[in-house]
Amino acid sequence: MEQLALSPQCGFASTSQGNLLTVEDQRRKLELVAETARLVWGWRRNTAPRA
């Protein structure tokens, strides 16, 4: 688990043309990454990661 990482890179623009994502789509994707991190590592919303 100490070497596990999450990356929101896929699905976001990686070229100047970008991907057809709305701001809301991007927000939902980032919320999913954050929620997954909380489930995996036990973080709670608005708290700092454990050291």
Rosetta blueprint (number, residue, H / E / L):
1 M L
2 E L
3 Q L
4 L L
5 A L
6 L L
7 S L
8 P L
9 Q L
10 C L
11 G L
12 F L
13 A L
14 S L
15 T L
16 S L
17 Q L
18 G L
19 N L
20 L L
21 L L
22 T L
23 V H
24 E H
25 D H
26 Q H
27 R H
28 R H
29 K H
30 L H
31 E H
32 L H
33 V H
34 A H
35 E H
36 T H
37 A H
38 R H
39 L H
40 V H
41 W H
42 G L
43 W L
44 R L
45 R L
46 N L
47 T L
48 A L
49 P L
50 R L
51 A L
